[in-house]
Amino acid sequence: MLFDIVIRNATVIDGTDSPAYFADVGIYRDKIAAIGDLSNATSPNTIDAQKHILAPGFIDVHTHDDTNVIRMPECLPKISQGITTTIVGNCGISASPATLCAPPPDPMNLLGKQEDFKYPEFSDYVDAVTQAQPAVNVAALVGHTTLRNNVMDNLHRHATSEEITQMQDTLRLAMQQGALGLSSGLAYANAKSSSETEVQQLAQILASYQGIYTTHMRTEFAGILDAMDEAFRVGQKAQVPVVISHLKCAGAGNWGRTVEVLDKLDGAHQQQEVACDCYPYSASSSTLDLNQVTEDIDIFITWSDSKPEYAGKMLKTIANELKLSLIDAAKALQPAGAVYHCMDETDVERVLKYKLTMIGSDGLPNDPHPHPRLWGAFPRVLGYYCREREIFPLHTAIHKMTGLSAKRFNLNQRGEIKTGNYADLVLFDKQRIKDTADFKAPIAAAHGIELVVVNGSIAYKPNLGVIKRSGRFIKRSSQ
């Protein structure tokens, strides 16, 4: 048989949490056409895998690349670490469906400036991604805060019944146009005033479309168990799956509580569809939140609109230089971005290992000094946590990045190396794979990625960079 590409001598880890096996993989057009002994096959493009690991392309379930996949379609921070699909619209903020009459409110400003929010309907965003043809596939959630901002004159209050109806109508149309579901960012000031009922009424739109609800919960600090209960109630009331975003126990007083947090998640799992995602670092990153300013942890300022000269310094250093208290220094920097060294490493490992945990980078591509997770999250799981720390076998690590994620988000025919599935693949050296981005120099491509294939086309090689942009918009599919 004639294939467009044959990858020979591969150590295949197929994304199903099964151990590796040796095989050749034949690609025809955009699909995996054959797996096995293809020594008699012919192809104009034969690649010797040299027994390196061939895995499904990684699926980044938690990103904020909404506008970047259009404005910077090479998506180098993603494709260079083996990511072939990125899910945008997390934490309640999405580029669409959005209508802005003023600069975007916090934290929508993480996605871009007012002129970047030009997709009043979800279909407008789908068309823009399709026209840009990014290097990776894109699927999208609709942000709760984005919906609120479309219809409310003041985000620091409950929505009225009329406003909720307007938001429901917008969400319903977006679901019809292919959105995956709804995300919320209830910890942020511009969504914190929303009631549980408001969120439930929106989530109820999702069920008939087999959508999903993901949430940056109301708190990840002391009240985390109550916040989890709220998330589960929303899912139960709406009869939809729930994903807790970037699950963590934040704040020094909260360290060690992942034992009870995961017990609660496990208990909910017996009653309803729940899961979580996690990034492999003990520091978080977002806008500078005055509620998180404390002497207990290091806070690194990544940008500041009011005092840009202080970007790249610790908040404590800035406070000393300005001769201000920590909180007054933070107020003086607003609006700003920050990295919070707020987690315990043991908690991070415990969440990563948990059976329902998917991997998401939560990178902020518009940050001038981004958290290193933007460039390094997936290789860090494979290199540091899997090879060095040995917290799980390689096939389990890959399952958390591929098959588990594809099933949870209904990304049909992706996430597994299987005949008939789309040919999204990554070839890597399991001994060399390593994240090189760190907190001092966060913009750096990983080592050990040999080849990335997206929809049957060779998309990236480390010595050549992005070769072809063949990503697609993936609309929600029913199962």
N, C-alpha and C positions, 0 to 999 in steps of 0.2 A: 504493500500500500504506500502511496505517496503522501507524505506529511509536509506541512509548511515548516515545522521545526521538530526535530527529535532531540531530546535530552537523554543522553546515554549514561549508564553507570552511576545512577543516582541512588543515594540512601533516602528513600521516600518516607517522610512522616506525614500522614495524610490528613491530619486535622481532626481525627475522630477519637483521640486519646488512646490510640493503639500503638504498639511498638513499631519501630522502623522495619522496613524491608528493602531489598535491592530490586531495582526495576529501571527500565527505560520508559520514558513518557513521550508520546507522540501528540503533537498539536496540529489541528487542521482548522484554519480560519480562526475563530475566537474561542474554540472549545478544546477540551482534552478529548482526544479521539481514541487513544489506546494507552494501556499501561501493561507492561510485562516485558518479554524478550522481543525486542524490535530489531534484532541484528540483521534481519533481511529487509527491513524497511528502507525506503529511499527518501531523501529530503535535501533540498538546496541549502538547508541550514542545520547542521548537526553540531551539538554542543556536548563535549565530554565533561560530565559533572565531577569526574575524578573522586567519586564516592562521597562528595560533599552532601549536605542535607538539602533535599528539595522539599519544600513545605508549601502549603497554600499561602498566597499573599496575605500579609497581616491586615487585620481589620481594626482600625483605631476607632473604638466606639464612643470616645469622648474627646471632641475637638471643638475649636473655635475658629475654624478655617473658612467660615461662611463666605466672606468677601474675598479672601486670599486665593481660593481656588479659581476665581475669576480674574482678579488683578495680577496674580503671580502664578499662572497655570502650570509652570514647571514643578511646583510643589516639592522643591528639593528637600526640605526638612523631612518630608514624609517618605518619598520614594527612595531616598538614600538609606533609610533604615528598614526597607522591605515592606512598607505599608502600601497596599494597593487599593484600599477602600477607606474613606474617611467619613464619619458620621458627624454632621454639623448641627447647629441649633441647640446646643446643650445649655444647661443652667438657666433656662428661662429666657435666653437671648438668642434671637435668630435674625438673619438679614431679611427674611421675608416670612409672612406677608407684612410688610411694614410701610407706613406712611409717616414721615417725619417732617414737622413744620419748624423744628428747632434742632440744635445739636443733640445727639443721642444722650439720654440719661445714663448714669452709672447703673449697671456695668455694661450696657449696650455699647458704650464707647470703646470697649475692648475689641469690638469687631471692625471699627473704622470710624470715619467721620460722617457727617450728615449726608454728604453727596454719595456715599457708598451704599446708603439704604434707598435703593431706587427700584424696589420690586414689590409693588402694592399687592399683587397676587402671587401665590406660590408658583403658579405656572410661569410667571415672568422670571422667577429665579431659576426654574428648571431650564427655560429657554436660554438664559444667560450662561449657565454652566455648560449646556450642550454646545453653545456657540464658542465658548472659550476653549473647550476640549482640554481639560486639565490632564496631567500625567496620571492621576489616580481617579478611581470611581468616587462618586459623591452621593450620599443619601442624607436626608435632612429631617430633623424634628422642627416643630413650631414652638417658639418660645412664649411662655406665659407673660413675661414682662413685656415682650414685643406686642402682644395682643392688648395688654393693658394700656400701653403707651399710645396705641392707635386711637383709643376711644375715651381716655380719661384726661381731664384737665389737671388732676392732682393725683399722683401715684401714692401719696401717703395717707390713703384712706381705703375703706372697702369699696368695691365696685357696686353700683346700683344694679337692680334687676335688669333695667334696660341696657346698661353697659355689658352685663354678662351675656345677654341675648345677642348683642352685636358681636361679642368675642366668639360666642358659639357659632354664629353664622360664618364668620371668617375662618374659624378652625375647620368647620364642616367642609367648606369649599377647598381648603388646603388638603384635607384628607382625600377628597375626591380627585384632587390633582396629583396625588402620589406621596404626600408626607408620611413619615413613619409613625408619628404620634406627637405627643405634647411633652415639653420639658418645663420644669419650674426651677426658679432660683430663689426660694423663700427666705434664705438667709440675708439677701440683699435688701437694703432700705426701700427700694422702689417696688418690692413685691411683698415685703414683710407684713404690710398692712392688709394684705388680702386674707380673706377668711378661708377656713377649710372648706366651707360650703361653696365658695366661689371656685376653688380648684376642683372640687368634686363635680360641679355642674359642667365644667369644661371637659373634664376627663370622661364624663359619660358620653360625649360625642364620639369617643374613640372606639367603643365596643363594636359597633356595627361595621367598622372598617378594619377590624382586627389590628387596631393600633396599640401603641405602647406608651406608658407614662414613665418618664425618668425625672428624678428630682435631686437637686442640690437642696438638701433638707433645711428646715428652719434653723437648725443649729447642729454643729458637729462637736460642740463643747459639752458642758455639764448636762444639758437637757437632751442629749442625743437619743435616749430611749423613747422619750415622749415624741420626739420628731419622727422617729421610725414608725411609731404607732400611727401617727397622722398619715404618713405615706401609705402604710398598709390599708388604713381605712379608706383612703381615696381609691386605691386599687380594688378593694372589695366592693365599694359602692358602685364603681363604674364597671366592674367585672372586666378589668384589663390587667395585663402584666405590669409589674412595678420594677424599675431598676433604680437602686440608690446610687447616685453619682459619687465618684471618688470617695468611697467609704473610708473614714478615718476617725480616730479619736484625737481631736485637736486640743491643744493647750496642755501645759505641763501638769495641771491638776487632773487631767483626764487620761493620762498615760496608763496603759495596762488594761483599760476597760474593753478592749476588743474581744476579750473572752465573753463577756456578757452581751456585747453587741452582736457577735456572731451567733451566740445561743439564741438571741431574739430573732435574728434573720432565719436561723434554722427552724425555729418554731413556726414562723410565718410560712415558710416553704412547705410545711405539712398541710397548710390550709389553702394556699393561693400561689400564683406564679410570681416569684420574686427573684431578684438577682442583684448584683452590684458590679461596679467597675472600680479599678484602683490603678494609680500610677506608682512606679517603683522607686519612690523617694520619700524622705522624711521631712521634706519642706513643701509647702504649698505656695501658690502664687495667684494674685488677683489684683484688683484695685486696692489702694490703701484704705482700709476700713478702720475707723477710729475705735470701733468696738473690739478690735483685735490688738490694739496697741497696749503692750505690757512690758514690764522690765524682765519678765520671766524667760523670754525667748529673743533670739536675734532677728531683727527685721531689716531686710536689705531693700533700699529704695531703687527701683528700676527706671522710673521716669517721674517727672514732676512738671506740670504745665506752668505753675506759678513760680517755681524756683528750679529751673532745669539744670542749673550748675551743681545741684546737690545729688543728681542722679548718679548711681554707682557707689553710694556710700551707705553705711549702716545708719539706721535712724538714731541710735545712741550717739554716734559721732556727730551727726547733724545737730542734734539737740545741744550738745556741748559747744559746738561752733556758734550756734545762734543764741547760746545762753538762755535756752528755754527748757521747760519741762518736756518730757517725751510726748505727751499728748498735744501740747501747744506747738511743738515742732511739726508733728503730723498734720495739725490743722493748717499750719503755714505752707505746707507742701501741696495741699489739695488743689485740684485733683491730681492723683499720683498713682503709681503702681508699686507693688511690693512683693518680695519673697519672704514668707514667714517660716522660720525653722521651728515648726510647732508640733512635730510628731516624734514618737518614740520608734526606733528602728525595729524593736521586737513586735510592736503593733503592726508595722508595715508588712513584715514577713508573715504574720499570722493571717492578715487579710489576703495577701497575695496567694497563700496556699489554699484558702477556703474554696470548696468545690464549685461554688456558684460565681466566683469572681472572674470577670473578664478584664482585659487590659485596655486602658485608655490613657492617652498621653496628657490630655488637658493642657496642651501647649498653647501659648499665647503668641501667635506669629507676628503681631503688630508691636510687640514690646521691643524697644531698642536693646534691652539687655535681658533676653528671655530666660526663664527657668530652663535648665538643660534638658528637661523632659521633652521639649519641643523637637530636639534633634536625636535624643538618645534613649527614649523610654523602652522601646521594644528590644534593641540590642542589650540594654541593661538587664532586662529580665533574663535573656538567654545567656549572657556572659557572666554577670555578677551573681544573680540569684540562683540560676540553674547550674551553671558549670562550677562556680566557685563556692557558693553557699550550699548548693545541693539541696535546696528546699523542696524541689520536686523534679521528677524525671523530665527529660527533654520533650517527650511526646505530650506530657501534660502541659508544659509551658506553652507549646505550640497550639494545643487545643484551646487554651485560654485566649489566644490571639486570633483564632480562626474559626473552627467549627462551632464552638460554644457561642461565639458572638454572632455568627451568621444565623444560627437557629433562633437565638433570642430576639434578633431584630428582623426575622423573616426575610433574609437576603437569600432568595432561592438560587440554587446552583452555584453558590459561592461558599468559601470556607473549608472545602474538602477537596482533596485530589481524588477525583472520581470521574470515570468516563461519562461524557455528556455535560459535565460542569464547565463553567467558564474557566479559561486558562489564565487565572491570576496566580502567579507562582513566584517564589523567592528561593534562590539558591545561595546557601551560605556555608562558611567554614565554621564548624562548631567549636574548634579550638581557638580560632582567631576572633570570633565575633565579640565585639566590645564597643560600648559607648565611649566616645572620646570627649563629648561635651561635658563641661563641669560648670560650677557656679561662677568661676572666674572667667572662663572662656567658653560661653555656652553655645556658640555657633560653630559647630564642628561635626562633620559627617562621621558616621560609625565606621569601624573597621570590620572586615570579614564578610560583608555582603558582596557576592560575586556577580549576581544577575537578578534582575527583576523583570517579570513578564506581566503585562496587563492586557486582558482581553485578547490573548494570543499574539501580541506583538512585544518584541524585546523593547523594554521601556528605559532600562537603566543599567549601566555598568560603571563601576567606580572609576575606572580610568577614562571613561568617555562622558560621564554625567548622564543627563537625560537625553535619550536617543530618539524616542518617539512619544508623543502625548496621545494616548489612546484610551483615556478614562471616559467613563460615561456617567450620566445621572441615573441612579437606581431608584425607581419608584417603589413604593410599598407594594408587596405582593402577598396575597392571602395564602394560607396553608391549610 
